Amino acid sequence: MTSSRATLIQVAERAGVSLASTSRALHGTGASPAMVERVRAAAAELGYSPDATGRSLRMKRTFQVAFAVADIGNPVYVEMLTAIHEVLAPHGYRVVVMSTGHTVASTADLVRSLSSGFVDGLIVSPLRTDDELVTAIMQAPVPVVVIGRSLEQHGIDSVSTDSAAGLGQAVAHLLEIGRRQIGFVNGPLDTTPGAARQRGFDAATSGPAFTGEHAETERADDFTVAAGLEAGRRLLARGGLDAVVAANDLLAIGVIRAAGELGLSVPGDLAVTGMDDTEIGKVFQPSLTSVSLGSAERGRLAARLVLDRVGDGVEPARQVAVGPHLVVRESTAAAPSKEKRAR
């Protein structure tokens, strides 16, 4: 017999354990796997559903964590969100997705608008960071974890990646397969990813380590497919390139579309790499060579950090880094020989 109004006491009696053990097992804290399985089986038999409102009042928590990003449609953030949910859900937390807008001021306003009665914590991945945003985060009434640049000097938990090094891996790969005329389509330089990836490209294409013949940059006004198409048209119209590195996968797809408009084949005439290693890049034709920046792993790590803070953790701020690695697919191949080019 099941009842939608079964109580926690009834679940404890059915499982044959104490009330405290039942509560810990259902909340995923301090209970053995066997205990959790036993209690959850009893709860399922009785049709027990936790009273979220009562639980929140008793524990003075909302059991909600906000995830705030500039573009909720970007596949990078979708991968992060999925990973964040996978970490938080077993602990009874819901994820509230919020849009920050593209300006620092709008992101800072969102952080200031949060209250401990709305969410228990915030994970934010800002495109841009300045003193106003840092101050808002430091004064926030709930724990905040930043996915992006390290903010160690401000005592803020963060999860970062070395996208400059990742950009260098992409350039090195293109040189290894014989490409010598390399272009770079970047996004806005006043963003954290734009600035880091420009540094990476400049470092990789200067000095004795660069064995290519030419390198140039074209900047898009956003990190979208449409922006990549426009920037790709401008860059490729100048001619002479046999490879393009794009600052993310969406820009890379735009570049490939621009190449098609000009009658250039990818990878035959033009090798193209992206960054972020998103699902859309994997299924695109040709499948996209891309630098993985560990989007899902960064989401998982950020979720664990915010859980620790919500759990009254008082440790010093922590900075966690995820390393980049190149994933080679169909959009890059060895440059054709001079004889083949002449045919």
C-alpha contacts under 8 A as a table, 3 or more apart, distances in Angstrom:
res1	aa1	res2	aa2	distance
1	M	45	E	7.63
1	M	46	L	6.89
2	T	6	A	7.78
2	T	45	E	6.24
2	T	46	L	4.42
2	T	47	G	5.40
3	S	6	A	5.40
3	S	46	L	5.74
3	S	47	G	5.46
3	S	48	Y	7.18
4	S	46	L	7.58
4	S	47	G	5.40
4	S	48	Y	6.14
4	S	49	S	7.06
5	R	47	G	7.72
5	R	48	Y	6.76
5	R	49	S	7.72
6	A	10	Q	6.44
6	A	11	V	7.45
6	A	46	L	6.15
6	A	47	G	6.60
6	A	48	Y	5.08
6	A	49	S	7.55
7	T	10	Q	5.24
7	T	11	V	6.49
7	T	48	Y	6.63
8	L	11	V	5.05
8	L	12	A	6.24
8	L	19	L	7.23
8	L	22	T	7.49
8	L	23	S	7.64
8	L	48	Y	7.53
8	L	50	P	7.95
9	I	12	A	5.08
9	I	13	E	6.24
9	I	19	L	6.27
10	Q	13	E	5.03
10	Q	14	R	6.10
11	V	14	R	5.09
11	V	15	A	6.08
11	V	22	T	7.37
11	V	39	V	7.04
11	V	42	A	5.75
11	V	43	A	5.52
11	V	46	L	7.13
11	V	48	Y	7.39
12	A	15	A	5.15
12	A	16	G	5.85
12	A	17	V	5.37
12	A	18	S	5.93
12	A	19	L	5.46
12	A	22	T	5.62
12	A	39	V	7.26
12	A	42	A	7.96
13	E	16	G	4.96
13	E	17	V	6.59
13	E	18	S	7.78
14	R	42	A	5.83
15	A	38	R	6.19
15	A	39	V	5.47
15	A	41	A	7.97
15	A	42	A	5.54
17	V	21	S	6.39
17	V	22	T	6.63
18	S	21	S	5.20
18	S	22	T	6.22
19	L	22	T	5.05
19	L	23	S	6.28
20	A	23	S	5.17
20	A	24	R	6.28
21	S	24	R	5.13
21	S	25	A	6.07
21	S	31	A	7.02
22	T	25	A	5.16
22	T	26	L	6.21
22	T	39	V	6.14
23	S	26	L	5.29
23	S	27	H	6.17
24	R	27	H	5.17
24	R	28	G	5.95
24	R	29	T	5.10
24	R	30	G	5.95
24	R	31	A	5.93
25	A	28	G	5.14
25	A	29	T	6.37
25	A	30	G	7.23
25	A	31	A	5.20
25	A	32	S	7.72
25	A	35	M	6.46
25	A	36	V	4.63
25	A	39	V	6.50
25	A	40	R	7.63
26	L	29	T	7.95
26	L	36	V	6.74
26	L	39	V	7.08
26	L	40	R	6.67
27	H	90	P	7.60
27	H	91	H	5.77
27	H	92	G	6.38
28	G	31	A	6.73
28	G	36	V	7.36
28	G	90	P	6.50
28	G	91	H	5.63
29	T	91	H	7.66
31	A	35	M	6.07
31	A	36	V	6.29
32	S	35	M	5.11
32	S	36	V	6.20
33	P	36	V	5.05
33	P	37	E	6.18
34	A	37	E	5.19
34	A	38	R	6.17
35	M	38	R	5.10
35	M	39	V	6.11
36	V	39	V	5.31
36	V	40	R	5.98
37	E	40	R	5.27
37	E	41	A	6.04
38	R	41	A	5.26
38	R	42	A	6.43
39	V	42	A	5.12
39	V	43	A	6.19
40	R	43	A	4.90
40	R	44	A	6.08
41	A	44	A	5.10
41	A	45	E	6.26
42	A	45	E	5.11
42	A	46	L	6.34
43	A	46	L	5.25
43	A	47	G	5.92
43	A	48	Y	4.95
43	A	49	S	7.76
44	A	47	G	5.02
44	A	48	Y	6.33
45	E	48	Y	7.82
50	P	55	R	7.78
51	D	54	G	5.41
51	D	55	R	6.10
52	A	55	R	5.07
52	A	56	S	6.06
53	T	56	S	5.16
53	T	57	L	6.29
54	G	57	L	5.15
54	G	58	R	6.12
55	R	58	R	5.18
55	R	59	M	6.12
55	R	61	R	7.92
56	S	59	M	5.32
56	S	60	K	5.39
56	S	61	R	4.73
56	S	62	T	5.23
56	S	63	F	6.86
57	L	60	K	4.98
57	L	61	R	6.76
58	R	61	R	7.93
61	R	116	S	7.82
61	R	117	G	7.48
61	R	119	V	7.76
61	R	120	D	6.25
62	T	116	S	7.92
62	T	117	G	6.59
62	T	118	F	6.46
62	T	119	V	5.71
62	T	120	D	6.03
63	F	92	G	6.54
63	F	93	Y	4.70
63	F	94	R	6.38
63	F	119	V	6.98
63	F	120	D	6.38
64	Q	93	Y	5.30
64	Q	94	R	4.81
64	Q	95	V	5.82
64	Q	96	V	6.72
64	Q	118	F	7.44
64	Q	119	V	4.88
64	Q	120	D	5.82
64	Q	121	G	7.33
65	V	93	Y	6.85
65	V	94	R	6.33
65	V	95	V	5.06
65	V	96	V	6.04
65	V	119	V	5.35
65	V	120	D	5.68
65	V	121	G	4.91
65	V	122	L	5.62
65	V	123	I	7.47
66	A	95	V	5.67
66	A	96	V	4.54
66	A	97	V	5.82
66	A	98	M	6.80
66	A	119	V	6.49
66	A	121	G	6.40
66	A	122	L	4.74
66	A	123	I	6.16
67	F	81	L	7.47
67	F	95	V	6.67
67	F	96	V	6.02
67	F	97	V	4.91
67	F	98	M	6.03
67	F	122	L	5.99
67	F	123	I	4.84
67	F	124	V	5.76
68	A	97	V	5.95
68	A	98	M	4.58
68	A	99	S	5.50
68	A	100	T	5.93
68	A	122	L	7.45
68	A	123	I	6.34
68	A	124	V	4.71
68	A	125	S	6.47
68	A	126	P	7.95
69	V	72	I	6.20
69	V	77	Y	7.31
69	V	98	M	6.57
69	V	99	S	5.25
69	V	100	T	5.45
69	V	101	G	7.57
69	V	124	V	6.11
69	V	125	S	5.33
69	V	126	P	6.23
70	A	99	S	5.43
70	A	100	T	4.91
70	A	101	G	4.86
70	A	102	H	5.45
70	A	125	S	7.66
70	A	126	P	6.71
70	A	127	L	6.91
71	D	74	N	5.65
71	D	77	Y	7.74
71	D	99	S	6.63
71	D	100	T	7.96
71	D	101	G	7.38
72	I	77	Y	6.36
72	I	78	V	7.11
72	I	97	V	7.90
72	I	98	M	7.84
72	I	99	S	6.61
73	G	77	Y	7.37
73	G	78	V	7.11
74	N	77	Y	5.59
74	N	78	V	6.57
75	P	78	V	4.86
75	P	79	E	6.26
75	P	278	T	6.30
75	P	279	E	7.33
75	P	280	I	7.49
76	V	79	E	5.31
76	V	80	M	6.39
76	V	276	D	6.83
76	V	278	T	6.37
76	V	295	S	6.15
77	Y	80	M	4.88
77	Y	81	L	5.97
77	Y	295	S	7.63
78	V	81	L	5.05
78	V	82	T	6.24
79	E	82	T	5.24
79	E	83	A	6.40
79	E	295	S	6.26
79	E	296	A	5.40
79	E	299	G	7.79
80	M	83	A	5.22
80	M	84	I	6.09
80	M	295	S	5.60
80	M	296	A	4.84
80	M	297	E	7.65
80	M	298	R	6.92
80	M	299	G	4.44
80	M	300	R	7.44
81	L	84	I	5.03
81	L	85	H	6.12
81	L	296	A	7.99
81	L	299	G	6.71
82	T	85	H	5.24
82	T	86	E	6.30
82	T	296	A	7.51
83	A	86	E	5.07
83	A	87	V	6.49
83	A	296	A	5.39
83	A	297	E	7.28
83	A	299	G	5.45
83	A	300	R	5.27
84	I	87	V	5.33
84	I	88	L	6.19
84	I	95	V	7.84
84	I	299	G	5.18
84	I	300	R	5.29
84	I	302	A	7.46
84	I	303	A	5.33
85	H	88	L	5.15
85	H	89	A	5.59
85	H	94	R	7.35
85	H	95	V	6.40
86	E	89	A	5.77
86	E	90	P	7.33
86	E	300	R	7.85
87	V	90	P	6.63
87	V	91	H	7.74
87	V	300	R	6.29
87	V	303	A	6.28
87	V	304	R	7.02
88	L	91	H	5.45
88	L	92	G	6.74
88	L	93	Y	5.25
88	L	94	R	7.08
88	L	95	V	7.78
88	L	303	A	6.64
88	L	304	R	7.97
88	L	307	L	7.62
89	A	92	G	5.14
89	A	93	Y	5.08
89	A	94	R	6.36
90	P	93	Y	7.39
100	T	103	T	7.78
100	T	106	S	5.98
100	T	107	T	4.79
100	T	110	L	6.53
100	T	126	P	7.71
101	G	106	S	5.90
101	G	107	T	6.59
102	H	106	S	7.26
102	H	107	T	7.69
102	H	127	L	6.89
102	H	128	R	7.82
103	T	106	S	5.38
103	T	107	T	6.48
103	T	127	L	7.96
103	T	128	R	6.97
104	V	107	T	5.13
104	V	108	A	6.12
104	V	126	P	7.77
104	V	127	L	7.94
104	V	128	R	5.70
104	V	129	T	6.18
104	V	130	D	6.97
104	V	132	E	7.77
104	V	133	L	6.51
105	A	108	A	5.09
105	A	109	D	6.08
105	A	132	E	7.45
105	A	133	L	7.26
106	S	109	D	5.01
106	S	110	L	6.27
107	T	110	L	5.16
107	T	111	V	6.40
107	T	126	P	7.16
107	T	133	L	6.99
108	A	111	V	5.13
108	A	112	R	6.21
108	A	132	E	6.70
108	A	133	L	4.73
108	A	136	A	5.80
108	A	137	I	7.65
109	D	112	R	5.10
109	D	113	S	6.12
109	D	136	A	7.99
110	L	113	S	5.07
110	L	114	L	6.66
111	V	114	L	5.57
111	V	136	A	6.24
111	V	137	I	6.49
111	V	140	A	6.62
112	R	136	A	5.98
112	R	137	I	7.83
112	R	140	A	6.36
114	L	118	F	6.73
114	L	119	V	7.24
114	L	140	A	7.40
114	L	141	P	7.30
114	L	142	V	7.79
115	S	118	F	5.43
115	S	119	V	6.66
115	S	141	P	6.04
115	S	142	V	7.07
116	S	119	V	5.58
116	S	120	D	5.80
116	S	141	P	6.01
116	S	142	V	5.87
117	G	120	D	7.61
119	V	122	L	7.43
119	V	142	V	7.56
120	D	142	V	5.87
120	D	143	P	7.25
120	D	310	V	6.48
121	G	142	V	5.13
121	G	143	P	4.88
121	G	144	V	5.91
121	G	306	V	6.38
121	G	310	V	6.69
122	L	142	V	7.11
122	L	143	P	6.32
122	L	144	V	4.73
122	L	145	V	6.34
122	L	306	V	7.37
123	I	144	V	5.82
123	I	145	V	4.85
123	I	146	V	5.91
123	I	147	I	7.20
123	I	302	A	6.84
123	I	303	A	7.48
123	I	306	V	7.37
124	V	144	V	7.38
124	V	145	V	6.41
124	V	146	V	5.09
124	V	147	I	6.12
125	S	146	V	5.78
125	S	147	I	4.68
125	S	148	G	5.94
126	P	129	T	6.64
126	P	146	V	7.68
126	P	147	I	7.49
126	P	148	G	6.97
127	L	191	T	5.28
127	L	192	T	5.73
127	L	193	P	7.20
128	R	190	D	6.99
128	R	191	T	4.87
128	R	192	T	5.67
129	T	133	L	6.10
129	T	134	V	7.15
129	T	191	T	7.90
129	T	192	T	7.39
130	D	133	L	5.49
130	D	134	V	6.29
131	D	134	V	5.02
131	D	135	T	6.03
132	E	135	T	5.24
132	E	136	A	6.26
133	L	136	A	5.02
133	L	137	I	6.20
134	V	137	I	5.16
134	V	138	M	6.18
134	V	154	H	7.64
135	T	138	M	5.08
135	T	139	Q	6.17
136	A	139	Q	5.20
136	A	140	A	5.97
137	I	140	A	5.07
137	I	144	V	6.57
137	I	156	I	7.89
138	M	154	H	7.70
138	M	155	G	7.96
138	M	156	I	7.19
140	A	143	P	7.09
140	A	144	V	7.42
143	P	306	V	6.58
143	P	309	R	6.04
143	P	310	V	6.71
144	V	156	I	7.37
144	V	157	D	7.06
144	V	306	V	6.89
145	V	156	I	6.89
145	V	157	D	4.99
145	V	158	S	5.38
145	V	159	V	7.64
145	V	302	A	6.25
145	V	305	L	7.01
145	V	306	V	6.24
146	V	149	R	7.63
146	V	150	S	7.99
146	V	156	I	7.55
146	V	157	D	6.36
146	V	158	S	4.53
146	V	159	V	6.30
146	V	302	A	7.53
147	I	158	S	5.65
147	I	159	V	4.79
147	I	160	S	5.94
147	I	298	R	7.12
147	I	299	G	7.85
147	I	302	A	7.00
148	G	158	S	6.96
148	G	159	V	6.14
148	G	160	S	4.87
148	G	161	T	7.21
148	G	192	T	7.39
149	R	158	S	7.22
149	R	159	V	7.42
149	R	160	S	5.54
149	R	161	T	7.81
149	R	192	T	7.06
150	S	158	S	5.64
150	S	159	V	6.88
150	S	160	S	6.08
150	S	319	Q	6.44
151	L	154	H	5.54
151	L	155	G	6.71
151	L	156	I	5.56
151	L	157	D	7.10
151	L	158	S	6.47
151	L	319	Q	7.71
152	E	155	G	5.19
152	E	156	I	5.88
152	E	157	D	7.15
152	E	158	S	7.63
152	E	317	A	6.89
152	E	318	R	7.26
152	E	319	Q	6.48
153	Q	156	I	7.76
155	G	316	P	7.23
155	G	317	A	5.11
155	G	318	R	7.97
156	I	317	A	5.44
156	I	318	R	7.26
157	D	305	L	7.32
157	D	317	A	4.93
157	D	318	R	4.89
157	D	319	Q	5.72
158	S	302	A	7.26
158	S	318	R	6.58
158	S	319	Q	4.93
158	S	320	V	6.37
159	V	298	R	6.18
159	V	301	L	7.07
159	V	302	A	6.29
159	V	319	Q	5.86
159	V	320	V	4.78
159	V	321	A	5.70
159	V	322	V	7.52
160	S	298	R	7.40
160	S	319	Q	7.56
160	S	320	V	6.33
160	S	321	A	4.82
160	S	322	V	6.30
161	T	293	L	6.42
161	T	294	G	7.96
161	T	321	A	5.35
161	T	322	V	4.94
161	T	323	G	5.86
161	T	324	P	6.91
162	D	165	A	5.48
162	D	166	G	6.47
162	D	293	L	7.87
162	D	321	A	7.75
162	D	322	V	7.47
162	D	323	G	6.35
162	D	324	P	6.55
163	S	166	G	4.72
163	S	167	L	6.09
163	S	193	P	7.27
163	S	196	A	6.29
163	S	197	R	5.96
163	S	200	G	7.37
163	S	293	L	7.01
163	S	324	P	6.85
164	A	167	L	5.14
164	A	168	G	6.43
164	A	196	A	5.21
164	A	197	R	4.82
164	A	198	Q	7.37
164	A	199	R	6.09
164	A	200	G	3.86
164	A	201	F	7.26
165	A	168	G	4.99
165	A	169	Q	6.42
165	A	200	G	5.99
165	A	324	P	7.23
166	G	169	Q	5.04
166	G	170	A	6.55
166	G	200	G	7.54
166	G	275	M	7.90
166	G	291	V	6.03
166	G	292	S	7.89
166	G	293	L	7.60
166	G	324	P	5.28
166	G	325	H	6.51
166	G	326	L	7.31
167	L	170	A	5.18
167	L	171	V	6.46
167	L	197	R	6.10
167	L	200	G	5.34
167	L	201	F	6.03
167	L	204	A	7.88
167	L	245	V	7.97
167	L	247	A	7.83
167	L	275	M	7.74
167	L	291	V	7.44
168	G	171	V	5.18
168	G	172	A	6.11
168	G	200	G	5.62
168	G	201	F	6.26
168	G	203	A	7.53
168	G	204	A	5.26
169	Q	172	A	5.09
169	Q	173	H	6.19
169	Q	291	V	7.66
169	Q	325	H	7.46
169	Q	326	L	6.54
170	A	173	H	5.17
170	A	174	L	6.42
170	A	245	V	7.03
170	A	273	T	6.74
170	A	290	S	7.59
170	A	291	V	6.85
170	A	326	L	6.78
171	V	174	L	5.17
171	V	175	L	6.32
171	V	201	F	7.47
171	V	204	A	6.58
171	V	205	T	7.76
171	V	245	V	7.21
172	A	175	L	5.16
172	A	176	E	6.15
172	A	204	A	7.60
173	H	176	E	5.03
173	H	177	I	6.44
174	L	177	I	5.36
174	L	178	G	6.58
174	L	179	R	5.37
174	L	180	R	7.82
174	L	243	A	7.14
174	L	271	A	7.61
174	L	332	T	7.60
175	L	178	G	5.19
175	L	179	R	5.10
175	L	180	R	6.34
175	L	211	T	6.97
175	L	212	G	6.66
176	E	179	R	7.38
177	I	333	A	6.48
177	I	334	A	4.42
177	I	335	A	6.30
178	G	334	A	5.89
178	G	335	A	5.28
179	R	182	I	7.14
179	R	212	G	7.17
179	R	242	D	6.04
179	R	243	A	6.26
179	R	271	A	7.87
179	R	334	A	7.42
179	R	335	A	5.82
180	R	211	T	7.38
180	R	212	G	4.15
180	R	213	E	5.31
180	R	214	H	6.60
180	R	241	L	7.96
180	R	242	D	6.84
180	R	243	A	7.60
181	Q	212	G	6.36
181	Q	213	E	5.81
181	Q	214	H	4.80
181	Q	215	A	6.07
181	Q	240	G	6.82
181	Q	241	L	4.71
181	Q	242	D	5.33
181	Q	243	A	6.25
182	I	212	G	7.60
182	I	214	H	6.17
182	I	215	A	4.85
182	I	216	E	6.77
182	I	241	L	5.85
182	I	242	D	6.36
182	I	243	A	4.83
182	I	244	V	5.53
182	I	245	V	7.37
183	G	215	A	5.51
183	G	216	E	4.93
183	G	217	T	5.71
183	G	218	E	7.54
183	G	235	L	7.53
183	G	241	L	6.63
183	G	243	A	6.23
183	G	244	V	4.56
183	G	245	V	6.22
184	F	201	F	7.50
184	F	215	A	7.69
184	F	216	E	6.23
184	F	217	T	4.62
184	F	218	E	6.13
184	F	244	V	5.50
184	F	245	V	4.77
184	F	246	A	5.72
184	F	247	A	7.58
185	V	217	T	5.97
185	V	218	E	4.95
185	V	219	R	5.59
185	V	220	A	6.73
185	V	228	G	7.24
185	V	231	A	6.77
185	V	232	G	7.08
185	V	244	V	7.19
185	V	245	V	6.34
185	V	246	A	4.74
185	V	247	A	6.22
185	V	251	L	7.22
185	V	252	A	7.96
186	N	189	L	7.84
186	N	194	G	6.29
186	N	197	R	7.47
186	N	198	Q	7.08
186	N	217	T	7.22
186	N	218	E	6.44
186	N	219	R	4.84
186	N	220	A	5.94
186	N	223	F	7.92
186	N	246	A	6.10
186	N	247	A	4.95
186	N	251	L	7.92
187	G	191	T	7.98
187	G	194	G	5.31
187	G	219	R	5.55
187	G	220	A	4.82
187	G	221	D	5.87
187	G	222	D	5.32
187	G	223	F	5.48
187	G	247	A	6.68
188	P	191	T	5.90
188	P	194	G	5.48
188	P	195	A	7.78
188	P	219	R	6.70
188	P	220	A	6.51
188	P	221	D	5.67
188	P	222	D	6.26
188	P	223	F	7.98
189	L	192	T	7.69
189	L	193	P	7.94
189	L	194	G	4.63
189	L	195	A	4.87
189	L	198	Q	7.57
190	D	194	G	6.71
190	D	195	A	6.41
191	T	194	G	5.12
191	T	195	A	6.06
192	T	195	A	5.48
192	T	196	A	6.25
193	P	196	A	5.21
193	P	197	R	5.95
194	G	197	R	5.37
194	G	198	Q	6.11
194	G	247	A	7.33
195	A	198	Q	5.27
195	A	199	R	6.34
196	A	199	R	5.19
196	A	200	G	6.33
197	R	200	G	4.88
197	R	201	F	6.20
197	R	247	A	6.55
198	Q	201	F	5.13
198	Q	202	D	6.07
199	R	202	D	5.20
199	R	203	A	6.07
200	G	203	A	5.24
200	G	204	A	6.10
201	F	204	A	5.09
201	F	205	T	6.11
202	D	205	T	5.37
202	D	206	S	6.17
203	A	206	S	5.54
203	A	207	G	7.77
204	A	207	G	7.98
204	A	209	A	7.23
204	A	210	F	6.39
205	T	209	A	7.59
205	T	210	F	5.10
205	T	212	G	7.72
205	T	215	A	6.61
206	S	209	A	7.14
206	S	210	F	5.83
207	G	210	F	6.02
208	P	211	T	7.16
212	G	215	A	7.72
217	T	235	L	7.93
218	E	231	A	6.26
218	E	232	G	7.81
218	E	234	R	7.61
218	E	235	L	6.06
219	R	231	A	6.41
220	A	223	F	7.15
220	A	227	A	5.46
220	A	228	G	6.23
220	A	230	E	7.40
220	A	231	A	5.29
221	D	227	A	6.19
222	D	227	A	5.70
222	D	228	G	7.98
223	F	227	A	6.52
223	F	228	G	7.18
223	F	247	A	7.80
223	F	248	N	6.93
223	F	250	L	6.60
223	F	251	L	5.99
224	T	227	A	5.20
224	T	228	G	6.17
224	T	250	L	5.22
224	T	251	L	5.65
224	T	254	G	7.82
225	V	228	G	4.98
225	V	229	L	6.13
225	V	250	L	4.68
225	V	251	L	5.09
225	V	252	A	7.52
225	V	253	I	6.10
225	V	254	G	4.61
226	A	229	L	5.10
226	A	230	E	6.45
226	A	251	L	7.74
226	A	254	G	6.19
227	A	230	E	5.28
227	A	231	A	6.15
227	A	251	L	6.73
227	A	254	G	7.11
228	G	231	A	5.11
228	G	232	G	5.68
228	G	250	L	7.00
228	G	251	L	4.04
228	G	252	A	6.54
228	G	253	I	7.15
228	G	254	G	4.25
228	G	255	V	5.53
229	L	232	G	5.04
229	L	233	R	6.13
229	L	251	L	7.19
229	L	253	I	7.71
229	L	254	G	3.92
229	L	255	V	5.25
229	L	256	I	7.84
229	L	257	R	6.42
229	L	258	A	5.46
230	E	233	R	5.21
230	E	234	R	6.51
230	E	254	G	7.58
230	E	258	A	7.63
231	A	234	R	5.19
231	A	235	L	6.17
231	A	255	V	7.44
232	G	235	L	5.08
232	G	236	L	5.87
232	G	254	G	6.75
232	G	255	V	4.55
232	G	256	I	7.87
232	G	258	A	5.56
232	G	259	A	7.45
233	R	236	L	5.43
233	R	237	A	5.85
233	R	255	V	7.37
233	R	258	A	5.31
233	R	259	A	7.55
234	R	237	A	5.41
234	R	238	R	7.00
235	L	238	R	5.82
235	L	239	G	7.59
236	L	239	G	5.31
236	L	240	G	7.87
236	L	241	L	7.12
236	L	258	A	7.72
236	L	259	A	7.13
241	L	244	V	7.52
241	L	270	L	7.24
242	D	269	D	6.11
242	D	270	L	4.63
242	D	271	A	6.35
242	D	335	A	7.81
243	A	270	L	4.99
243	A	271	A	4.47
243	A	272	V	5.73
244	V	270	L	7.24
244	V	271	A	6.29
244	V	272	V	4.89
244	V	273	T	6.53
245	V	252	A	7.40
245	V	272	V	5.84
245	V	273	T	4.93
245	V	274	G	6.17
246	A	249	D	6.97
246	A	251	L	5.80
246	A	252	A	5.02
246	A	255	V	7.89
246	A	272	V	7.42
246	A	273	T	6.03
246	A	274	G	4.87
246	A	275	M	6.85
247	A	251	L	6.67
247	A	252	A	7.52
247	A	274	G	6.14
247	A	275	M	5.77
248	N	251	L	5.52
248	N	252	A	6.35
248	N	274	G	4.93
248	N	275	M	4.15
248	N	276	D	5.92
249	D	252	A	4.89
249	D	253	I	6.23
249	D	273	T	7.80
249	D	274	G	4.46
249	D	275	M	5.30
249	D	276	D	6.26
249	D	277	D	6.91
249	D	278	T	6.86
249	D	280	I	7.95
249	D	281	G	6.13
249	D	288	L	7.73
249	D	290	S	7.11
250	L	253	I	5.23
250	L	254	G	6.45
250	L	274	G	7.76
250	L	281	G	7.96
251	L	254	G	5.06
251	L	255	V	6.28
251	L	274	G	7.40
252	A	255	V	4.98
252	A	256	I	6.29
252	A	272	V	6.75
252	A	273	T	6.51
252	A	274	G	5.24
253	I	256	I	5.10
253	I	257	R	6.32
253	I	281	G	7.71
254	G	257	R	5.13
254	G	258	A	6.28
255	V	258	A	4.97
255	V	259	A	6.18
255	V	272	V	7.90
256	I	259	A	4.99
256	I	260	G	6.29
256	I	266	V	7.04
256	I	272	V	7.31
257	R	260	G	5.08
257	R	261	E	6.45
258	A	261	E	5.13
258	A	262	L	6.59
259	A	262	L	5.20
259	A	263	G	6.35
259	A	264	L	5.00
259	A	265	S	6.91
259	A	266	V	7.60
259	A	270	L	7.81
260	G	263	G	5.02
260	G	264	L	5.43
260	G	265	S	6.54
261	E	264	L	7.51
264	L	268	G	7.88
264	L	269	D	5.69
264	L	270	L	6.81
265	S	268	G	5.27
265	S	269	D	5.12
265	S	270	L	6.33
266	V	269	D	5.94
266	V	270	L	5.09
266	V	271	A	5.84
266	V	272	V	7.22
266	V	286	P	7.36
266	V	331	S	5.97
266	V	332	T	7.53
267	P	270	L	4.96
267	P	271	A	4.47
267	P	272	V	6.99
267	P	330	E	7.24
267	P	331	S	5.08
267	P	332	T	5.24
267	P	333	A	5.87
268	G	271	A	7.02
268	G	333	A	7.29
268	G	335	A	7.08
268	G	336	P	7.00
269	D	335	A	7.78
269	D	336	P	7.98
270	L	332	T	7.93
271	A	331	S	5.80
271	A	332	T	4.56
271	A	333	A	6.58
272	V	288	L	7.51
272	V	289	T	7.17
272	V	331	S	5.57
272	V	332	T	5.93
273	T	288	L	6.47
273	T	289	T	5.00
273	T	290	S	5.34
273	T	291	V	7.86
273	T	331	S	6.87
273	T	332	T	7.02
274	G	277	D	7.35
274	G	288	L	6.84
274	G	289	T	6.27
274	G	290	S	4.41
274	G	291	V	6.45
275	M	290	S	4.80
275	M	291	V	4.49
275	M	292	S	6.33
275	M	293	L	7.41
276	D	290	S	6.46
276	D	291	V	5.66
276	D	292	S	4.83
276	D	293	L	5.37
276	D	294	G	7.49
276	D	295	S	7.13
277	D	281	G	6.44
277	D	282	K	7.33
277	D	289	T	7.79
277	D	290	S	5.08
277	D	291	V	5.77
277	D	292	S	4.68
277	D	293	L	7.29
277	D	327	V	7.40
278	T	281	G	5.34
278	T	282	K	6.62
279	E	282	K	5.07
279	E	283	V	6.54
280	I	283	V	5.43
280	I	284	F	5.99
281	G	284	F	5.19
281	G	287	S	5.97
281	G	288	L	5.01
281	G	289	T	7.86
281	G	290	S	7.77
282	K	287	S	5.15
282	K	288	L	5.93
283	V	286	P	7.99
283	V	287	S	5.78
284	F	287	S	4.87
284	F	288	L	6.74
285	Q	288	L	7.60
286	P	330	E	5.46
286	P	331	S	5.51
287	S	329	R	5.75
287	S	330	E	5.12
287	S	331	S	5.97
288	L	328	V	7.57
288	L	329	R	5.53
288	L	330	E	6.11
288	L	331	S	5.12
288	L	332	T	7.86
289	T	326	L	7.54
289	T	327	V	5.71
289	T	328	V	4.52
289	T	329	R	4.49
289	T	330	E	6.56
289	T	331	S	5.67
289	T	332	T	6.39
290	S	326	L	5.93
290	S	327	V	5.40
290	S	328	V	6.63
290	S	329	R	7.78
291	V	324	P	6.49
291	V	325	H	5.51
291	V	326	L	4.25
291	V	327	V	5.91
292	S	295	S	7.63
292	S	324	P	5.54
292	S	325	H	5.32
292	S	326	L	6.01
292	S	327	V	6.78
293	L	322	V	7.06
293	L	323	G	6.68
293	L	324	P	4.73
293	L	325	H	6.95
294	G	297	E	5.14
294	G	298	R	5.99
294	G	322	V	6.40
294	G	323	G	7.36
294	G	324	P	6.89
295	S	298	R	5.19
295	S	299	G	6.31
296	A	299	G	5.07
296	A	300	R	6.26
297	E	300	R	5.01
297	E	301	L	6.11
297	E	322	V	7.50
298	R	301	L	5.17
298	R	302	A	6.08
298	R	322	V	6.83
299	G	302	A	5.17
299	G	303	A	6.17
300	R	303	A	5.18
300	R	304	R	6.33
301	L	304	R	5.17
301	L	305	L	6.25
301	L	320	V	7.70
302	A	305	L	5.08
302	A	306	V	6.25
303	A	306	V	5.24
303	A	307	L	6.13
304	R	307	L	5.04
304	R	308	D	6.25
305	L	308	D	5.20
305	L	309	R	6.42
306	V	309	R	5.02
306	V	310	V	6.06
307	L	310	V	5.08
307	L	311	G	6.05
308	D	311	G	5.03
308	D	312	D	6.82
308	D	313	G	5.40
309	R	312	D	5.32
309	R	313	G	4.68
309	R	314	V	7.26
310	V	313	G	6.96
328	V	332	T	7.28
329	R	332	T	6.59
330	E	333	A	7.02
336	P	340	K	6.06
336	P	341	R	6.42
337	S	340	K	5.25
337	S	341	R	6.28
338	K	341	R	4.99
338	K	342	A	6.20
339	E	342	A	5.19
339	E	343	R	6.62
340	K	343	R	5.34
